[in-house]
Amino acid sequence: MNEETRGDDGMATVEYALVTVAAAGFAGLLVVILKSDEVRGLLMGILRGALGA
């Protein structure tokens, strides 16, 4: 292995790991937001309006 590519070993794995951690954090934040009563009421209003109920 030459010196030019040696520093990049494992970079794709690190990038995937960082994206996975960020996605998990974002999903956790969405769960917290969606559990709030205000957001739940807003979403239910949107669904009722879309379904014509």
NUDO-936203 format. One record per residue (C-alpha): z, y, x; chain. Coordinates in nm, 3 decimals. Layout:
residues N
{Z = Z	Y = Y	X = X	unit = A} .
...
***
This chain:
residues 53
{Z = 0.000	Y = 0.000	X = 0.000	unit = A} .
{Z = -0.090	Y = 0.338	X = 0.145	unit = A} .
{Z = 0.130	Y = 0.647	X = 0.151	unit = A} .
{Z = -0.079	Y = 0.837	X = -0.107	unit = A} .
{Z = 0.005	Y = 0.605	X = -0.398	unit = A} .
{Z = 0.348	Y = 0.494	X = -0.288	unit = A} .
{Z = 0.526	Y = 0.795	X = -0.443	unit = A} .
{Z = 0.376	Y = 0.724	X = -0.785	unit = A} .
{Z = 0.506	Y = 0.368	X = -0.817	unit = A} .
{Z = 0.686	Y = 0.325	X = -1.147	unit = A} .
{Z = 0.588	Y = 0.665	X = -1.285	unit = A} .
{Z = 0.431	Y = 0.518	X = -1.598	unit = A} .
{Z = 0.748	Y = 0.320	X = -1.666	unit = A} .
{Z = 0.963	Y = 0.630	X = -1.625	unit = A} .
{Z = 0.736	Y = 0.828	X = -1.856	unit = A} .
{Z = 0.751	Y = 0.557	X = -2.121	unit = A} .
{Z = 1.129	Y = 0.543	X = -2.091	unit = A} .
{Z = 1.162	Y = 0.920	X = -2.129	unit = A} .
{Z = 0.933	Y = 0.926	X = -2.431	unit = A} .
{Z = 1.127	Y = 0.638	X = -2.589	unit = A} .
{Z = 1.461	Y = 0.815	X = -2.537	unit = A} .
{Z = 1.320	Y = 1.139	X = -2.675	unit = A} .
{Z = 1.179	Y = 0.960	X = -2.980	unit = A} .
{Z = 1.511	Y = 0.788	X = -3.046	unit = A} .
{Z = 1.692	Y = 1.120	X = -3.023	unit = A} .
{Z = 1.444	Y = 1.283	X = -3.258	unit = A} .
{Z = 1.478	Y = 0.994	X = -3.505	unit = A} .
{Z = 1.857	Y = 1.031	X = -3.496	unit = A} .
{Z = 1.826	Y = 1.402	X = -3.564	unit = A} .
{Z = 1.594	Y = 1.333	X = -3.858	unit = A} .
{Z = 1.842	Y = 1.085	X = -4.004	unit = A} .
{Z = 2.121	Y = 1.343	X = -3.985	unit = A} .
{Z = 1.902	Y = 1.610	X = -4.144	unit = A} .
{Z = 1.774	Y = 1.383	X = -4.421	unit = A} .
{Z = 2.126	Y = 1.274	X = -4.513	unit = A} .
{Z = 2.226	Y = 1.630	X = -4.605	unit = A} .
{Z = 2.248	Y = 1.701	X = -4.977	unit = A} .
{Z = 2.033	Y = 2.016	X = -4.955	unit = A} .
{Z = 1.742	Y = 1.837	X = -4.790	unit = A} .
{Z = 1.774	Y = 1.538	X = -5.020	unit = A} .
{Z = 1.761	Y = 1.767	X = -5.325	unit = A} .
{Z = 1.460	Y = 1.952	X = -5.185	unit = A} .
{Z = 1.274	Y = 1.628	X = -5.118	unit = A} .
{Z = 1.355	Y = 1.491	X = -5.462	unit = A} .
{Z = 1.225	Y = 1.812	X = -5.618	unit = A} .
{Z = 0.902	Y = 1.779	X = -5.424	unit = A} .
{Z = 0.864	Y = 1.414	X = -5.531	unit = A} .
{Z = 0.937	Y = 1.495	X = -5.895	unit = A} .
{Z = 0.680	Y = 1.773	X = -5.889	unit = A} .
{Z = 0.421	Y = 1.551	X = -5.722	unit = A} .
{Z = 0.477	Y = 1.271	X = -5.972	unit = A} .
{Z = 0.481	Y = 1.509	X = -6.270	unit = A} .
{Z = 0.824	Y = 1.397	X = -6.388	unit = A} .
***
